[in-house]
Amino acid sequence: MDLILNRMDYLQVGVTSQKTMKLIPASRHRATQKVVIGDHDGVVTCFGMKKGEAAAVFKTLPGPKIARLELGGVLNTPQEKIFIAAASEIRGFTKRGKQFFSFETNLTESIKAMHISGSDLFLSASYIYNHYCDCKDQHYYLSGDKINDVICLPVERLSRITPVLACQDRVLRVLQGSDVMYEIEVPGPPTVLALHNGNGGDSGEDLLFGTSDGKLALFQITTSKPVHKWEIQNEKKRGGILCIDSFDIVGDGVKDLLVGRDDGMVEVYSFDNANEPVLRFDQMLSESVTSIQGGCVGKDSYDEIVVSTYSGWVTGLTTEPIHKESGPGEELKINQEMQNKISSLRNELEHLQYKVLQERENYQQSSQSSKAKSAVPSFGINDKFTLNKDDASYSLILEVQTAIDNVLIQSDVPIDLLDVDKNSAVVSFSSCDSEANDNFLLATYRCQANTTRLELKIRSIEGQYGTLQAYVTPRIQPKTCQVRQYHIKPLSLHQRTHFIDHDRPMNTLTLTGQFSFAEVHSWVVFCLPEVPEKPPAGECVTFYFQNTFLDTQLESTYRKGEGVFKSDNISTISILKDVLSKEATKRKINLNISYEINEVSVKHTLKLIHPKLEYQLLLAKKVQLIDALKELQIHEGNTNFLIPEYHCILEEADHLQEEYKKQPAHLERLYESLLVSRAAVSGTISAHCNLCPLGSSNSPASASCVAGITGMITDLFIDKFKFKGTNVKTKVPLLLEILDSYDQNALISFFDAA
């Protein structure tokens, strides 16, 4: 059975945070429910539907930004009491809007996540978790990285309190009291937790989580160790998961999985006979989905998915059909209802247009007055700057509560902007003088009408670090702009991981000196992404990283007075040595630097690069042959005389061309790495920029792909001999000639012979 859902927009409030909308339980099955939502203005709004219109039940006065909203009550009774977290305070309201509870916590930071179970209250700020029972402090935990969400397994079913923290360092921490019972390492930074089926599933121990890179998984949280049940990969490259709920929207008696993502995608997963999730429905909204719930809001007996979005829209995807099959009399009645509704909307629109025109005239008159005062209008920006492991690029997402007019991107570090399929904005580049004003990029994105969300892809070069700035201008009067800054780090393409292969040939960099644990931690934060800003607890810490482009690894271990960095890529060690020396010099700290170089690691890195380079060259050759083969097919009418390889190219022509467009996005335009390479000489390489065997005029994208990897190989070559105290820059042209007619064995032999 196909699932058909129709969209209904109910109401708009202020900007909303993640998990701030709930449906209050109805008194009878499939009766209409009230919706309660909290926004950044601090207003709690509760409404229901009357005669097809949203009617307010209650609305509170403005206050601090509402970060979370949960329903609670006595265990095993309907959860009808409304609790909100704002700043460091928890407030409770009845379903009629009367405040009955206020609790000022002892947290020094604002509350970021909340879970309520009977008289137990579980809260977390950025790094601190607290458990209260009847408003009395019970347990406390300081996390090593940011806490994104908190939940507790159902106490009424398990008779034990088992809180779970979703932490930014790709770990779920299962607590027992104030201690960690065990940790679950997950494939991405977990952003949201939810009980399977709303109650923990059959065992009461089933826990769902979604990650910021769009993965979804189910674990059973037992007292001894976790049991992995299933995982959904983000093969369609959709947004990160912000909210999860369980509700039987299909109507087969089994609860389905409802998922909301930060790119506006709403998904419904049903379960097959093996209890594996299967995608049944998806629909794209124009902005990120902050909350999702299944229930009945618009009309009795019609189930729906209710979502709230970043800008505050409450929208329903309902099973109620838009067109009904009925007799002539009833059809006339429905048409009359629709006509009345349309007439009412037209009158409301005309009234709003008149008010806007009136206010605009008043503003123009007051602005010309000698006593005129101008106020800059404020607007919220929801931004996200994350590294994508799949294509080694950064994703910059900018979401504004009102329509975006334009976005100016400025960078003082060499970066490249890549095409995004979902991006409909028109981009224009401005020339910049990097030597005069340190501007390497100036680009303007002009958005179409009603665009509230813009997604950009950015490619950086390791070793080149600085600041990327986004100037966001919305379509509001008077014109105003907000600036967001993002740091491009020296090892920007590295990503945190849980394990590395210790059998790889490693190069070691050791730093010793009179520096504190906090100081060396701040240097690591400066160099590498996904490191917590606060120093972790303990005297020593070890972090593992993986290069998302080359799959090389880095182990970072440091304590007071000592830092040890190990990598199978000499270039990574070289970048760390240069940057850490510079940072220590700025703070007037004397460093003792020693290093051990493993010659085998160079050959190892070249072997990691080989498949990427070889694949790009082969793909470019195939794509170049497609037009000639198609022309031959038209003239001859029969291609039976072609060899099987050419037949295969013709059959897969569309796929190859599509892949050709995508693959350069993994490597393309890193050609600039040759021109701004850390070690390469300007002019020496620019004379050898056409490094594709096919010639750059025929396949410029592939040429830039090959040139991009060539820049990395060039750096590797110079870095290898830099540690030996030898300057081999004069041999770079010879290296480029070898790469021009690429052969892996010849390249390795050149590295060994030099």
C-alpha distance (Angstrom), angle and dihedral (degrees) to the residues before:
residue distance angle dihedral
M1 . . .
D2 3.82 . .
L3 3.79 116.1 .
I4 3.81 111.5 -130.1
L5 3.80 117.5 -173.2
N6 3.80 126.9 177.9
R7 3.78 123.7 -150.4
M8 3.80 122.7 -118.2
D9 3.83 122.7 178.4
Y10 3.80 110.6 -149.7
L11 3.78 111.2 173.8
Q12 3.80 144.8 -21.5
V13 3.79 124.2 -135.2
G14 3.81 130.1 167.7
V15 3.80 126.2 -61.4
T16 3.82 110.9 -54.6
S17 3.80 135.3 -148.1
Q18 3.79 128.0 -141.1
K19 3.85 115.8 -66.6
T20 3.83 98.2 6.7
M21 3.83 100.4 127.0
K22 3.82 127.7 76.0
L23 3.80 138.9 168.0
I24 3.80 114.5 -127.3
P25 3.85 111.2 -130.6
A26 3.81 114.7 -100.0
S27 3.81 123.6 -125.0
R28 3.82 92.2 -122.5
H29 3.79 137.4 26.4
R30 3.83 115.6 -75.2
A31 3.81 93.0 -3.8
T32 3.80 118.1 141.3
Q33 3.79 115.3 -82.6
K34 3.78 134.0 -147.5
V35 3.81 119.0 -115.6
V36 3.81 121.0 -140.2
I37 3.79 121.9 -168.7
G38 3.81 136.6 171.2
D39 3.81 125.5 -153.1
H40 3.81 142.1 -168.2
D41 3.81 90.6 -91.4
G42 3.81 87.2 66.8
V43 3.80 91.7 -114.0
V44 3.81 121.0 139.8
T45 3.81 110.6 -153.9
C46 3.78 124.1 -169.0
F47 3.80 120.0 -174.9
G48 3.78 142.4 163.1
M49 3.79 134.4 -166.8
K50 3.82 122.2 -95.4
K51 3.79 121.8 175.0
G52 3.79 90.4 -16.2
E53 3.82 94.0 -53.5
A54 3.80 130.9 103.6
A55 3.81 109.1 -108.2
A56 3.81 120.2 -167.1
V57 3.81 117.3 -121.3
F58 3.81 93.1 -176.3
K59 3.78 140.6 -25.0
T60 3.81 125.9 -162.1
L61 3.79 128.4 -142.7
P62 3.82 119.4 -93.7
G63 3.78 120.3 -87.6
P64 3.82 141.6 140.4
K65 3.81 118.3 -18.3
I66 3.81 112.9 -77.6
A67 3.81 109.0 -126.9
R68 3.83 99.6 177.4
L69 3.80 139.3 10.5
E70 3.82 123.6 -163.3
L71 3.80 137.0 171.1
G72 3.79 119.8 -128.9
G73 3.75 145.3 162.5
V74 3.78 141.8 137.7
L75 3.82 111.6 -28.6
N76 3.82 116.2 -95.2
T77 3.83 91.8 19.4
P78 3.83 129.2 95.7
Q79 3.81 109.0 -72.2
E80 3.81 99.2 -127.6
K81 3.79 104.0 142.4
I82 3.81 116.0 100.6
F83 3.81 120.3 -137.8
I84 3.79 124.9 -175.3
A85 3.80 132.2 -170.8
A86 3.81 114.5 -144.5
A87 3.82 122.2 167.2
S88 3.84 103.0 -40.2
E89 3.82 95.8 -30.9
I90 3.80 133.2 95.4
R91 3.81 118.2 -153.2
G92 3.79 129.6 -174.2
F93 3.82 130.1 -152.4
T94 3.77 133.8 -175.4
K95 3.79 118.4 -123.7
R96 3.83 86.6 -99.3
G97 3.80 92.1 57.8
K98 3.79 101.4 -103.7
Q99 3.80 114.1 140.8
F100 3.79 110.1 -129.2
F101 3.80 102.6 160.4
S102 3.79 138.6 46.5
F103 3.79 125.4 169.7
E104 3.79 125.1 176.9
T105 3.79 106.4 -156.2
N106 3.78 125.3 -149.0
L107 3.82 91.9 -119.6
T108 3.79 114.3 128.4
E109 3.83 91.5 -156.7
S110 3.79 130.2 56.9
I111 3.79 116.3 -88.4
K112 3.81 112.5 -101.8
A113 3.84 102.5 176.1
M114 3.80 136.3 20.5
H115 3.80 139.6 -176.4
I116 3.81 126.9 -176.9
S117 3.81 127.2 -159.6
G118 3.80 115.1 171.1
S119 3.81 107.2 -61.8
D120 3.84 92.2 -14.3
L121 3.77 118.2 100.8
F122 3.82 120.6 -167.1
L123 3.80 116.5 -167.1
S124 3.77 136.9 172.6
A125 3.77 134.0 -171.6
S126 3.81 120.7 -169.6
Y127 3.81 95.6 -62.7
I128 3.83 105.1 -4.7
Y129 3.80 127.9 84.4
N130 3.82 123.0 -165.6
H131 3.79 132.4 -176.1
Y132 3.79 118.7 -158.2
C133 3.80 128.9 -175.1
D134 3.80 116.5 -164.8
C135 3.82 86.4 -12.3
K136 3.81 91.8 -58.0
D137 3.78 119.6 123.8
Q138 3.82 110.8 -109.8
H139 3.80 111.1 161.7
Y140 3.79 139.1 6.1
Y141 3.80 135.5 -166.5
L142 3.82 133.0 -178.2
S143 3.80 111.5 -149.5
G144 3.80 124.2 -147.2
D145 3.81 91.2 -135.8
K146 3.79 137.3 22.5
I147 3.80 117.9 -60.9
N148 3.81 111.5 -133.0
D149 3.81 100.2 179.5
V150 3.79 142.4 -2.4
I151 3.80 132.0 -154.6
C152 3.80 139.0 162.6
L153 3.80 128.2 -141.2
P154 3.84 111.2 -112.0
V155 3.80 107.0 -77.2
E156 3.80 92.7 -163.8
R157 3.82 90.7 61.4
L158 3.80 102.6 36.7
S159 3.82 102.8 31.3
R160 3.81 88.8 -139.5
I161 3.78 132.8 92.3
T162 3.82 110.3 -123.1
P163 3.81 113.7 168.8
V164 3.82 119.4 -170.5
L165 3.80 125.2 -158.0
A166 3.81 123.6 -156.0
C167 3.81 105.5 -147.3
Q168 3.79 130.3 -167.0
D169 3.82 93.2 -124.1
R170 3.84 90.6 75.1
V171 3.79 93.9 -96.5
L172 3.80 135.3 120.7
R173 3.80 108.4 -151.5
V174 3.80 115.2 -153.7
L175 3.80 109.5 -157.1
Q176 3.77 135.2 -155.4
G177 3.76 108.4 -168.1
S178 3.80 107.1 -47.2
D179 3.81 94.7 -24.1
V180 3.79 133.7 82.9
M181 3.82 109.6 -110.6
Y182 3.81 91.0 -169.1
E183 3.80 141.8 -35.8
I184 3.80 128.8 -120.1
E185 3.79 115.2 -151.0
V186 3.80 110.2 -146.1
P187 3.84 131.8 -168.9
G188 3.81 97.0 -110.2
P189 3.82 141.6 12.6
P190 3.85 103.6 -67.9
T191 3.81 112.2 -129.1
V192 3.81 103.7 173.9
L193 3.81 138.8 26.5
A194 3.81 127.8 -161.1
L195 3.80 137.4 170.2
H196 3.80 111.8 -110.8
N197 3.83 109.9 -108.3
G198 3.79 86.5 2.7
N199 3.81 91.4 -81.2
G200 3.81 105.6 59.2
G201 3.80 96.8 -88.6
D202 3.80 125.7 -99.9
S203 3.79 93.9 -32.1
G204 3.81 97.2 37.0
E205 3.82 86.8 -126.4
D206 3.82 100.7 87.0
L207 3.79 112.4 118.0
L208 3.81 127.9 -173.6
F209 3.77 124.0 -156.4
G210 3.79 135.7 -179.5
T211 3.80 126.9 -156.8
S212 3.79 134.9 -141.9
D213 3.82 89.7 -113.1
G214 3.80 92.7 56.1
K215 3.82 104.6 -98.5
L216 3.80 122.5 139.2
A217 3.82 126.0 -161.9
L218 3.80 144.8 165.6
F219 3.81 126.2 -137.5
Q220 3.78 131.3 179.5
I221 3.81 108.0 -134.9
T222 3.80 105.4 -148.5
T223 3.81 126.3 173.6
S224 3.80 93.1 -104.9
K225 3.81 109.5 32.8
P226 3.83 138.9 -17.2
V227 3.80 121.7 -96.7
H228 3.81 115.4 -144.5
K229 3.82 109.8 -141.7
W230 3.81 107.0 171.5
E231 3.78 144.1 -25.7
I232 3.82 133.3 -157.1
Q233 3.80 115.5 -148.3
N234 3.79 120.1 -146.1
E235 3.81 95.1 -118.3
K236 3.82 93.9 155.1
K237 3.82 91.2 55.4
R238 3.78 94.3 -122.2
G239 3.80 125.9 163.6
G240 3.77 130.6 -77.4
I241 3.81 119.6 -76.4
L242 3.82 116.1 -106.0
C243 3.81 103.5 167.2
I244 3.82 141.1 19.7
D245 3.80 133.5 -171.7
S246 3.82 138.3 168.7
F247 3.81 119.9 -133.0
D248 3.80 136.6 143.9
I249 3.80 98.1 -116.4
V250 3.82 93.2 151.2
G251 3.83 91.3 57.2
D252 3.81 98.4 -132.7
G253 3.80 95.8 122.2
V254 3.83 94.1 -102.6
K255 3.79 120.7 100.9
D256 3.79 114.5 -115.1
L257 3.76 126.9 -146.5
L258 3.82 116.7 -109.1
V259 3.81 116.9 -161.1
G260 3.81 130.9 -174.0
R261 3.82 121.6 -165.3
D262 3.78 135.1 -161.9
D263 3.82 92.4 -115.6
G264 3.82 90.9 61.4
M265 3.82 96.8 -98.6
V266 3.82 118.0 144.9
E267 3.82 114.9 -164.3
V268 3.79 135.3 -173.3
Y269 3.82 119.8 -158.0
S270 3.79 122.5 -168.4
F271 3.80 124.1 -166.7
D272 3.80 125.1 -115.9
N273 3.80 127.1 -147.5
A274 3.81 90.9 -79.6
N275 3.84 90.5 53.3
E276 3.80 90.5 -111.6
P277 3.84 117.1 142.0
V278 3.81 117.9 -110.4
L279 3.82 122.9 -169.8
R280 3.82 109.1 -114.8
F281 3.80 103.6 165.6
D282 3.80 140.8 8.4
Q283 3.78 134.3 176.3
M284 3.78 131.3 179.2
L285 3.80 120.4 -132.6
S286 3.79 122.1 -167.7
E287 3.82 96.8 -112.0
S288 3.78 140.9 29.2
V289 3.80 118.5 -66.2
T290 3.81 109.1 -127.5
S291 3.84 99.5 177.0
I292 3.80 136.0 16.6
Q293 3.81 132.8 -172.6
G294 3.77 137.2 165.2
G295 3.78 119.9 -133.3
C296 3.79 144.8 96.3
V297 3.80 119.7 -69.0
G298 3.81 112.9 138.2
K299 3.79 102.0 47.9
D300 3.80 138.7 -4.2
S301 3.82 116.1 -89.1
Y302 3.80 94.5 12.0
D303 3.80 112.1 108.9
E304 3.78 119.2 -150.4
I305 3.78 146.3 171.6
V306 3.79 111.5 -113.0
V307 3.81 117.7 -159.5
S308 3.77 136.0 177.5
T309 3.80 121.2 -150.0
Y310 3.79 133.7 -150.6
S311 3.82 94.9 -97.6
G312 3.82 90.9 51.0
W313 3.80 104.2 -97.9
V314 3.80 115.9 150.3
T315 3.79 106.7 -153.0
G316 3.79 133.0 177.9
L317 3.80 128.5 -151.3
T318 3.78 98.8 -158.3
T319 3.79 135.1 -170.4
E320 3.82 89.0 -140.7
P321 3.83 107.6 115.0
I322 3.79 117.8 -123.3
H323 3.82 93.8 -144.7
K324 3.79 118.6 43.5
E325 3.76 126.8 -158.9
S326 3.79 107.2 -133.0
G327 3.75 145.0 130.2
P328 3.81 123.8 -66.5
G329 3.78 94.3 -99.2
E330 3.78 95.6 50.4
E331 3.79 91.5 43.8
L332 3.79 89.4 56.2
K333 3.80 90.1 50.7
I334 3.82 92.3 51.7
N335 3.80 91.4 47.7
Q336 3.80 90.1 51.0
E337 3.82 90.4 51.7
M338 3.78 90.4 50.9
Q339 3.80 91.4 47.9
N340 3.80 91.0 51.8
K341 3.79 90.7 49.4
I342 3.81 92.6 48.6
S343 3.80 90.4 48.1
S344 3.80 90.6 50.5
L345 3.81 91.7 49.7
R346 3.81 91.5 49.0
N347 3.80 91.5 52.0
E348 3.79 90.8 48.2
L349 3.81 91.4 48.8
E350 3.81 92.3 49.7
H351 3.80 89.9 49.6
L352 3.81 91.7 50.4
Q353 3.81 91.9 47.6
Y354 3.79 89.9 51.5
K355 3.82 91.6 49.7
V356 3.82 92.0 48.8
L357 3.80 91.3 50.0
Q358 3.80 90.6 48.1
E359 3.80 93.9 48.8
R360 3.82 91.1 46.6
E361 3.80 90.5 54.6
N362 3.80 90.7 47.9
Y363 3.79 90.3 51.0
Q364 3.82 92.4 49.7
Q365 3.80 91.2 50.5
S366 3.81 94.1 46.8
S367 3.82 92.3 46.8
Q368 3.82 89.8 58.6
S369 3.78 92.0 51.5
S370 3.80 119.6 101.9
K371 3.83 89.7 -127.0
A372 3.79 93.7 51.6
K373 3.80 117.9 142.1
S374 3.78 121.7 -164.4
A375 3.80 123.4 -153.8
V376 3.78 123.3 -164.6
P377 3.82 108.3 -124.1
S378 3.79 113.5 -125.5
F379 3.78 123.8 -136.5
G380 3.78 134.3 176.1
I381 3.81 124.9 -117.2
N382 3.79 122.8 -160.6
D383 3.80 106.6 -160.3
K384 3.78 134.9 176.8
F385 3.81 128.0 -174.6
T386 3.80 112.0 -175.5
L387 3.79 139.1 157.2
N388 3.82 116.0 -116.3
K389 3.79 111.3 -143.3
D390 3.82 93.9 -160.9
D391 3.80 97.6 63.2
A392 3.83 102.5 13.3
S393 3.81 92.4 -119.8
Y394 3.78 134.3 122.3
S395 3.78 119.9 -114.8
L396 3.81 115.5 -146.6
I397 3.80 113.3 -166.8
L398 3.81 119.8 -173.3
E399 3.79 118.7 -174.1
V400 3.80 123.4 179.3
Q401 3.79 128.9 -171.1
T402 3.79 90.0 -127.0
A403 3.81 133.7 37.4
I404 3.82 115.8 -64.6
D405 3.80 118.0 -126.3
N406 3.81 99.6 -172.9
V407 3.79 142.6 -26.0
L408 3.81 122.5 -146.3
I409 3.81 115.8 -155.2
Q410 3.82 117.7 -158.5
S411 3.79 127.2 176.7
D412 3.79 133.9 -178.7
V413 3.80 90.4 -163.4
P414 3.83 128.5 65.4
I415 3.80 107.2 -94.6
D416 3.77 135.4 149.7
L417 3.81 129.9 -134.3
L418 3.81 113.7 -137.5
D419 3.79 128.5 -157.3
V420 3.82 118.3 -96.0
D421 3.81 118.2 -158.9
K422 3.82 93.3 -146.9
N423 3.80 92.5 51.3
S424 3.82 113.3 98.4
A425 3.82 96.1 171.9
V426 3.82 121.0 117.5
V427 3.79 112.3 -119.2
S428 3.81 127.0 -155.8
F429 3.80 126.9 -177.6
S430 3.78 125.8 -142.7
S431 3.77 123.8 -151.6
C432 3.80 114.2 -110.1
D433 3.75 135.9 -170.0
S434 3.80 107.1 -134.0
E435 3.80 93.3 -174.6
A436 3.81 95.7 52.1
N437 3.81 102.6 40.9
D438 3.85 107.1 6.3
N439 3.79 91.7 -112.3
F440 3.78 112.5 144.9
L441 3.80 96.8 164.4
L442 3.80 136.9 27.1
A443 3.81 115.4 170.5
T444 3.79 132.3 160.7
Y445 3.80 124.2 -153.9
R446 3.80 113.5 -159.2
C447 3.79 109.5 -160.7
Q448 3.78 128.6 -146.4
A449 3.80 120.4 -116.1
N450 3.83 116.5 -67.7
T451 3.81 93.9 12.6
T452 3.81 107.5 147.8
R453 3.82 98.8 163.5
L454 3.79 128.6 54.1
E455 3.80 125.5 -176.3
L456 3.81 123.0 -164.2
K457 3.80 132.5 -178.4
I458 3.77 119.8 -144.7
R459 3.80 130.7 -169.9
S460 3.79 119.1 -158.4
I461 3.81 133.4 -171.8
E462 3.78 118.8 -124.4
G463 3.78 112.3 -117.8
Q464 3.81 92.3 31.6
Y465 3.81 109.8 93.8
G466 3.77 136.7 171.2
T467 3.80 141.6 103.2
L468 3.78 133.5 -46.2
Q469 3.81 115.8 -158.4
A470 3.80 128.9 -163.9
Y471 3.83 118.5 -161.7
V472 3.81 107.1 -160.0
T473 3.82 118.8 -162.1
P474 3.84 117.3 -177.1
R475 3.81 127.8 -159.9
I476 3.79 96.2 -97.6
Q477 3.79 133.8 116.5
P478 2.96 130.4 -91.1
K479 3.81 92.3 37.4
T480 3.78 113.3 -110.0
C481 3.77 136.6 166.3
Q482 3.79 138.2 -155.4
V483 3.80 125.6 -154.2
R484 3.78 125.1 -143.5
Q485 3.81 121.3 -169.6
Y486 3.81 127.2 -154.0
H487 3.78 125.7 -173.9
I488 3.80 118.8 -130.7
K489 3.80 102.2 -152.7
P490 3.81 127.0 -147.7
L491 3.83 92.0 -112.0
S492 3.79 93.3 34.3
L493 3.82 96.5 152.7
H494 3.82 93.8 58.6
Q495 3.79 120.6 103.1
R496 3.80 131.2 -166.6
T497 3.79 115.9 -101.4
H498 3.79 135.4 175.8
F499 3.78 100.4 -132.1
I500 3.79 139.1 27.2
D501 3.78 132.1 -169.7
H502 3.81 105.0 -102.8
D503 3.81 90.9 -170.4
R504 3.80 92.2 71.6
P505 3.83 118.3 104.3
M506 3.81 103.5 -97.1
N507 3.80 134.4 -160.0
T508 3.81 115.5 -148.4
L509 3.81 131.2 -146.5
T510 3.82 117.0 -171.3
L511 3.80 125.0 -168.6
T512 3.78 124.3 -170.6
G513 3.77 130.1 173.7
Q514 3.79 147.6 106.7
F515 3.81 97.5 -55.2
S516 3.79 130.3 126.0
F517 3.79 127.8 -122.0
A518 3.82 89.5 -108.8
E519 3.81 91.5 52.6
V520 3.79 96.2 51.2
H521 3.81 89.2 44.7
S522 3.81 90.1 53.9
W523 3.84 88.8 53.3
V524 3.81 91.0 52.5
V525 3.83 89.6 48.4
F526 3.81 88.5 51.8
C527 3.81 93.1 50.6
L528 3.80 104.0 38.6
P529 3.82 136.7 42.6
E530 3.81 125.8 -127.3
V531 3.80 94.9 33.9
P532 3.84 115.1 132.3
E533 3.79 113.3 -109.9
K534 3.80 93.2 -133.3
P535 3.82 118.6 67.8
P536 3.82 110.3 -105.8
A537 3.79 120.6 -113.1
G538 3.81 116.1 -89.6
E539 3.78 136.5 46.9
C540 3.81 97.4 -85.8
V541 3.80 134.7 30.6
T542 3.81 135.6 -170.8
F543 3.80 124.9 -158.8
Y544 3.80 126.7 -175.0
F545 3.81 124.0 -151.2
Q546 3.79 137.5 -177.1
N547 3.79 127.2 -156.3
T548 3.81 105.3 -122.4
F549 3.80 91.8 -153.3
L550 3.81 104.2 45.1
D551 3.84 100.9 16.6
T552 3.81 90.9 -126.6
Q553 3.80 117.0 146.6
L554 3.78 140.0 -130.6
E555 3.79 130.7 -162.2
S556 3.80 116.5 -163.4
T557 3.83 119.6 -168.4
Y558 3.78 121.2 168.8
R559 3.79 144.0 158.7
K560 3.78 137.3 164.1
G561 3.80 108.3 -43.1
E562 3.82 96.6 1.3
G563 3.79 139.9 69.2
V564 3.80 126.2 178.7
F565 3.82 121.4 -168.9
K566 3.81 123.3 -174.9
S567 3.81 126.8 -173.6
D568 3.79 138.3 159.9
N569 3.83 88.2 -138.1
I570 3.82 116.6 76.2
S571 3.82 90.7 -158.5
T572 3.83 90.2 61.0
I573 3.82 90.5 53.5
S574 3.82 90.4 46.1
I575 3.82 92.3 52.8
L576 3.81 91.7 48.2
K577 3.80 91.8 48.4
D578 3.82 93.1 51.6
V579 3.81 96.6 43.3
L580 3.81 97.8 42.4
S581 3.81 90.9 48.1
K582 3.79 89.7 51.8
E583 3.82 93.6 48.1
A584 3.80 92.3 48.2
T585 3.80 91.0 49.1
K586 3.82 90.3 52.8
R587 3.81 89.1 56.7
K588 3.82 92.5 42.2
I589 3.81 92.5 -117.5
N590 3.78 117.0 150.7
L591 3.82 110.3 -132.6
N592 3.77 128.2 -163.1
I593 3.81 106.6 -150.1
S594 3.79 125.3 -166.6
Y595 3.78 130.4 166.2
E596 3.77 141.3 -173.1
I597 3.80 116.9 -151.2
N598 3.80 120.1 -156.5
E599 3.82 109.6 -151.9
V600 3.81 91.3 -157.7
S601 3.82 90.5 62.5
V602 3.83 91.6 69.8
K603 3.81 92.8 59.0
H604 3.81 88.4 43.3
T605 3.84 91.7 54.9
L606 3.79 92.4 46.8
K607 3.79 89.2 53.6
L608 3.81 89.6 52.8
I609 3.82 90.2 52.1
H610 3.82 94.4 45.4
P611 3.87 99.8 78.2
K612 3.82 92.3 49.3
L613 3.78 93.9 50.2
E614 3.79 94.2 42.0
Y615 3.80 92.4 48.9
Q616 3.80 92.9 51.6
L617 3.80 92.6 49.6
L618 3.81 92.4 48.7
L619 3.80 92.7 46.5
A620 3.81 91.2 50.1
K621 3.80 91.6 50.7
K622 3.80 92.2 50.7
V623 3.80 93.6 48.3
Q624 3.80 91.6 49.0
L625 3.81 89.8 55.4
I626 3.82 95.2 51.4
D627 3.84 97.4 81.2
A628 3.80 92.7 46.8
L629 3.81 92.5 47.8
K630 3.82 92.2 48.2
E631 3.80 90.9 49.9
L632 3.80 89.4 50.0
Q633 3.80 89.5 49.8
I634 3.83 91.3 53.2
H635 3.82 94.3 48.5
E636 3.80 98.3 41.6
G637 3.81 97.8 34.2
N638 3.79 88.7 -151.2
T639 3.80 128.5 65.4
N640 3.79 99.7 -177.4
F641 3.80 89.9 115.1
L642 3.83 91.3 63.1
I643 3.78 120.0 101.9
P644 3.85 116.4 -106.4
E645 3.80 92.2 -104.4
Y646 3.82 91.7 60.0
H647 3.81 91.1 44.9
C648 3.77 88.7 54.7
I649 3.82 91.6 50.3
L650 3.83 90.9 52.9
E651 3.79 93.0 47.9
E652 3.81 92.6 49.0
A653 3.81 95.9 38.1
D654 3.81 96.1 118.1
H655 3.79 92.6 45.8
L656 3.80 92.7 47.5
Q657 3.80 93.1 49.7
E658 3.79 91.0 48.2
E659 3.80 90.3 48.6
Y660 3.79 89.6 47.1
K661 3.79 89.7 57.0
K662 3.80 92.8 48.3
Q663 3.79 101.5 39.6
P664 3.77 96.7 60.5
A665 3.80 85.1 58.0
H666 3.79 84.8 67.3
L667 3.79 92.9 53.0
E668 3.80 109.4 -0.1
R669 3.75 125.3 127.4
L670 3.77 91.3 12.5
Y671 3.79 79.3 120.2
E672 3.80 83.6 101.1
S673 3.79 86.9 69.4
L674 3.79 85.7 73.8
L675 3.78 92.6 54.4
V676 3.82 96.0 43.0
S677 3.78 98.0 27.5
R678 3.81 113.9 149.2
A679 3.78 93.7 -125.8
A680 3.81 105.0 20.7
V681 3.78 122.3 100.8
S682 3.79 117.7 -118.4
G683 3.80 108.9 -118.1
T684 3.81 95.4 18.9
I685 3.78 92.1 76.9
S686 3.78 99.4 29.9
A687 3.77 88.0 68.1
H688 3.80 89.0 59.9
C689 3.80 102.1 43.9
N690 3.82 98.3 124.2
L691 3.76 95.3 80.4
C692 3.79 100.1 151.9
P693 3.81 113.7 103.9
L694 3.80 87.8 -138.5
G695 3.78 93.5 56.8
S696 3.79 124.3 -106.1
S697 3.79 93.6 -106.0
N698 3.77 91.0 64.1
S699 3.77 99.0 40.1
P700 3.80 110.8 14.4
A701 3.79 94.6 164.8
S702 3.75 93.1 53.7
A703 3.80 90.9 43.5
S704 3.79 90.1 56.1
C705 3.82 90.3 47.5
V706 3.78 91.2 54.1
A707 3.79 91.5 43.1
G708 3.80 90.2 51.8
I709 3.79 93.1 56.9
T710 3.80 88.8 41.9
G711 3.80 88.3 60.5
M712 3.79 89.6 56.3
I713 3.79 91.9 47.4
T714 3.80 89.7 49.2
D715 3.80 91.3 52.3
L716 3.80 90.2 47.0
F717 3.81 90.4 52.4
I718 3.81 94.5 49.5
D719 3.83 93.5 41.6
K720 3.79 91.5 52.8
F721 3.79 92.4 58.4
K722 3.80 95.3 35.4
F723 3.80 88.9 69.5
K724 3.83 87.7 53.1
G725 3.79 91.0 52.3
T726 3.81 92.7 -112.7
N727 3.81 124.3 131.5
V728 3.82 108.3 -144.1
K729 3.80 99.0 167.5
T730 3.80 90.1 115.5
K731 3.83 88.3 62.2
V732 3.82 93.7 55.5
P733 3.86 94.0 93.2
L734 3.81 89.4 55.2
L735 3.80 90.1 49.5
L736 3.80 90.2 52.1
E737 3.78 91.4 51.1
I738 3.81 89.5 55.0
L739 3.80 90.1 49.0
D740 3.81 90.3 48.1
S741 3.81 88.3 66.2
Y742 3.77 93.7 31.2
D743 3.77 120.1 -151.0
Q744 3.80 120.5 158.6
N745 3.81 96.4 -145.2
A746 3.81 92.5 47.9
L747 3.81 90.3 50.1
I748 3.82 93.3 50.5
S749 3.80 90.3 46.8
F750 3.82 90.4 52.5
F751 3.82 91.3 51.6
D752 3.82 90.4 49.9
A753 3.81 95.2 44.7
A754 3.80 96.0 46.7
